[in-house]
Amino acid sequence: MIYMADTADLEELRKLYSFFPLEGVTTNPTILLHSGYKLSVAIEGIQELVGTGMVHVQMISGESDDMVREAKKYRSYFDFGDNFYAKIPVTANGYRAMRILKDAGINVTATAIFTQQQALVAMKAGADFVAPYVSRLDNISSHGIEVVGDIVENIALYGLNGKVLAASFKTVDQIYRVSMAGAHSATIGPELLHQLIKHPMTDIGVKQFEIDAEGLYDIEF
């Protein structure tokens, strides 16, 4: 599964990129607000960290043509290559913008997805990634994991090229379940990324190794 960091906190991203095999970063206006950075500063900093990794940037325009202009501007302003993904919401104008952007050779991530049909239509419109909001679906008793599984099944059933980018998590268990449901990728906040690789039994085992190794490892390095 492809792991991405759902944050614009540059300090936290530096820590994560020092050890976690991330393949990209996702952003949106709310994430930028929490980071304290404006778009120009945040994306420039993210680019330095991810290198050729993916960067997903949210469009804030409401009209199709404006979304297209916005995406093209960001791609040129930051001198992006094929690692740039324009995040487009699954609205009527968004679907139109997806087609135009794909025809222009720009990658698209369809976002704010809450149903299997929204995702299916987005992939038919050319979206490379579709981002269902797992925890938000669970909050309204709509079973986010099942929605992810349905979208994954559709991709296989219809031979689509899109990938599921599962988003909006509150627990490590949700991440585990979307991975078992076949999600191709997940974008996860820093706190959960740290929790994802932790287990108390691992800590106990490592500590015991250190104790048992005392006086036995006699080769200098």
NUVO-943506 format. One line per 5 residues: number of its first residue (from 1); their letters; for each residue z, y, x of C-alpha. Coordinates in pm, 1 decimal. Example, Ala and Ser with C-alpha at 12.3 -4.5 7.8 and 13.67 -1.06 7.14 Angstrom:
% residues 2
1) as) 780.0,-450.0,1230.0 | 714.0,-106.0,1367.0;
% end
This chain:
% residues 221
1) miyma) 0.0,0.0,0.0 | -75.4,353.4,113.0 | 237.9,565.0,148.1 | 222.1,941.2,110.2 | 495.5,1203.7,123.5;
6) dtadl) 536.2,1417.7,-186.0 | 672.8,1730.1,-21.2 | 587.8,2055.2,155.3 | 916.3,2066.2,348.0 | 772.9,2090.3,698.2;
11) eelrk) 1097.6,2009.0,876.1 | 1145.2,1695.4,668.6 | 782.1,1598.1,718.0 | 822.7,1619.4,1096.3 | 1113.2,1376.2,1075.0;
16) lysff) 922.3,1138.5,848.9 | 606.7,1143.3,1059.8 | 811.0,1049.2,1365.9 | 872.0,698.5,1228.3 | 723.9,635.2,882.5;
21) plegv) 360.9,511.5,865.1 | 248.7,779.7,622.9 | -119.4,826.0,546.2 | -102.6,1162.1,377.7 | 86.2,1434.2,194.9;
26) ttnpt) 66.5,1550.3,-166.3 | 160.2,1894.7,-290.7 | 179.2,2093.8,-611.7 | 316.8,2436.1,-713.3 | 664.1,2296.7,-787.6;
31) illhs) 681.7,2129.5,-446.0 | 574.1,2454.7,-280.4 | 840.5,2644.9,-473.4 | 1110.4,2406.6,-352.2 | 986.0,2425.8,6.9;
36) gykls) 999.8,2804.9,18.9 | 654.5,2823.2,177.0 | 343.1,2989.8,42.3 | 30.9,2776.3,19.8 | -132.7,2912.7,336.4;
41) vaieg) 172.9,2841.2,552.1 | 255.0,2505.1,395.9 | -93.9,2355.7,420.2 | -147.2,2478.4,774.3 | 180.3,2316.0,877.9;
46) iqelv) 97.4,1997.0,693.1 | -242.4,1977.4,861.2 | -80.8,1992.0,1204.3 | 139.4,1697.0,1113.8 | -105.2,1469.1,933.5;
51) gtgmv) -403.1,1509.2,1166.6 | -681.0,1315.9,997.1 | -447.4,1194.8,722.0 | -502.1,1289.5,360.4 | -387.0,1622.1,215.4;
56) hvqmi) -382.8,1654.8,-163.8 | -372.8,2014.2,-290.7 | -317.3,2109.3,-654.8 | -565.5,2342.8,-824.9 | -399.9,2599.3,-1049.8;
61) sgesd) -707.5,2739.6,-1228.0 | -756.6,2662.1,-1594.6 | -1135.6,2686.2,-1622.8 | -1369.9,2427.6,-1475.1 | -1578.0,2666.1,-1267.8;
66) dmvre) -1265.4,2831.2,-1132.0 | -1120.3,2492.6,-1031.9 | -1440.9,2418.9,-843.1 | -1439.0,2756.6,-667.3 | -1070.8,2714.0,-584.3;
71) akkyr) -1123.5,2368.4,-433.5 | -1420.5,2481.9,-227.4 | -1224.7,2782.9,-102.4 | -928.4,2572.7,12.8 | -1156.6,2321.9,181.3;
76) syfdf) -1330.0,2594.4,383.2 | -1023.7,2816.1,438.4 | -826.3,2535.1,600.7 | -1135.4,2385.9,765.5 | -1077.2,2051.1,597.6;
81) gdnfy) -1301.0,1752.2,645.8 | -1311.9,1442.8,427.8 | -931.5,1423.5,429.6 | -904.3,1699.0,164.6 | -838.9,1597.8,-195.7;
86) akipv) -850.7,1847.0,-481.2 | -582.7,1764.0,-736.8 | -726.2,1822.4,-1081.9 | -531.3,1779.7,-1408.6 | -670.4,1548.5,-1675.3;
91) tangy) -775.0,1816.5,-1922.3 | -1118.5,1869.4,-2075.3 | -1191.6,2137.5,-1816.2 | -1044.0,1918.4,-1547.0 | -1277.5,1628.5,-1625.4;
96) ramri) -1576.9,1860.7,-1606.0 | -1456.2,1998.7,-1273.0 | -1413.5,1644.6,-1135.6 | -1780.8,1567.4,-1190.9 | -1893.3,1892.0,-1031.1;
101) lkdag) -1666.7,1846.0,-729.6 | -1778.2,1487.3,-674.3 | -2141.3,1597.7,-688.5 | -2050.4,1856.5,-422.9 | -1902.6,1585.2,-199.5;
106) invta) -1539.1,1686.7,-247.2 | -1269.2,1422.8,-296.7 | -1074.1,1434.6,-621.3 | -726.0,1323.8,-722.7 | -673.7,1325.6,-1099.1;
111) taift) -318.1,1430.0,-1172.7 | -69.1,1469.3,-1459.9 | -169.2,1128.2,-1597.7 | 43.1,970.1,-1869.9 | -192.8,714.6,-2027.5;
116) qqqal) -427.4,439.7,-1917.5 | -714.9,609.9,-2099.2 | -663.9,939.5,-1915.5 | -690.0,750.4,-1587.0 | -992.1,547.6,-1695.3;
121) vamka) -1182.6,857.8,-1806.0 | -1091.6,1033.5,-1479.0 | -1230.4,747.4,-1270.5 | -1547.6,743.9,-1480.9 | -1571.7,1116.6,-1404.1;
126) gadfv) -1551.9,1036.4,-1031.9 | -1185.1,1066.2,-937.2 | -1098.7,890.4,-610.5 | -728.9,866.5,-694.8 | -552.2,872.6,-1030.5;
131) apyvs) -185.8,972.7,-1034.0 | 25.6,837.2,-1320.4 | 375.1,988.9,-1344.8 | 604.3,686.7,-1350.8 | 951.6,833.6,-1396.0;
136) rldni) 838.9,1096.1,-1643.1 | 684.5,822.0,-1853.7 | 1006.7,623.7,-1835.0 | 1198.2,932.1,-1946.8 | 1008.4,932.5,-2276.6;
141) sshgi) 1032.7,551.7,-2320.4 | 665.4,500.5,-2236.1 | 709.3,238.1,-1961.3 | 552.0,393.0,-1652.9 | 524.9,64.1,-1463.6;
146) evvgd) 321.2,-90.8,-1745.2 | 85.5,205.9,-1748.8 | 31.4,163.4,-1373.5 | -35.7,-208.3,-1423.9 | -286.9,-136.7,-1701.4;
151) iveni) -475.8,109.7,-1482.8 | -484.6,-137.7,-1193.1 | -618.0,-402.8,-1430.3 | -888.3,-164.5,-1554.7 | -1004.5,-93.6,-1199.5;
156) alygl) -1057.2,-464.9,-1138.5 | -1198.8,-535.0,-1485.6 | -1461.1,-260.6,-1474.1 | -1530.8,-262.1,-1100.8 | -1423.9,99.1,-1052.4;
161) ngkvl) -1390.2,266.5,-713.8 | -1078.0,468.8,-794.5 | -728.9,393.4,-666.8 | -391.0,433.8,-830.3 | -169.0,693.1,-662.7;
166) aasfk) 160.8,629.8,-838.3 | 381.5,939.6,-852.5 | 709.2,1070.0,-993.9 | 985.1,834.5,-882.4 | 1360.4,844.8,-926.7;
171) tvdqi) 1453.4,507.8,-774.9 | 1345.6,268.1,-500.9 | 1319.8,-1.2,-768.4 | 1041.5,192.2,-940.7 | 849.5,200.7,-613.9;
176) yrvsm) 902.0,-172.4,-568.6 | 775.8,-242.6,-919.1 | 461.8,-30.1,-891.8 | 377.3,-203.0,-563.4 | 415.4,-540.9,-736.0;
181) agahs) 202.5,-411.6,-1024.7 | -79.7,-357.1,-774.6 | -67.7,19.3,-718.8 | -290.5,101.9,-423.2 | -77.0,393.9,-311.9;
186) atigp) 235.1,591.0,-393.1 | 347.8,943.5,-319.4 | 721.0,959.5,-267.1 | 979.0,1230.0,-201.2 | 1160.0,1237.6,135.9;
191) ellhq) 1494.5,1113.5,5.2 | 1341.9,799.9,-145.5 | 1122.5,740.0,160.5 | 1440.3,723.7,368.9 | 1610.2,496.1,114.8;
196) likhp) 1304.9,272.0,94.2 | 1356.8,128.4,442.6 | 1735.8,102.5,426.9 | 1957.6,-191.5,340.0 | 2327.3,-237.9,425.0;
201) mtdig) 2267.4,-596.7,538.0 | 2010.9,-471.1,789.9 | 2269.0,-231.1,931.6 | 2525.9,-511.0,955.7 | 2276.2,-742.3,1126.7;
206) vkqfe) 2171.7,-480.2,1383.0 | 2534.8,-398.8,1461.6 | 2610.2,-768.2,1517.8 | 2313.5,-797.7,1754.2 | 2455.9,-512.1,1960.3;
211) idaeg) 2794.3,-681.7,1976.3 | 2653.2,-1023.8,2065.4 | 2422.1,-878.2,2332.6 | 2710.9,-734.8,2534.0 | 2691.3,-867.6,2891.1;
216) lydie) 2391.6,-1094.5,2816.4 | 2091.6,-864.2,2862.5 | 2083.4,-833.3,3239.6 | 1729.1,-704.1,3290.3 | 1705.0,-329.2,3344.4;
221) f) 1441.6,-128.6,3159.5;
% end
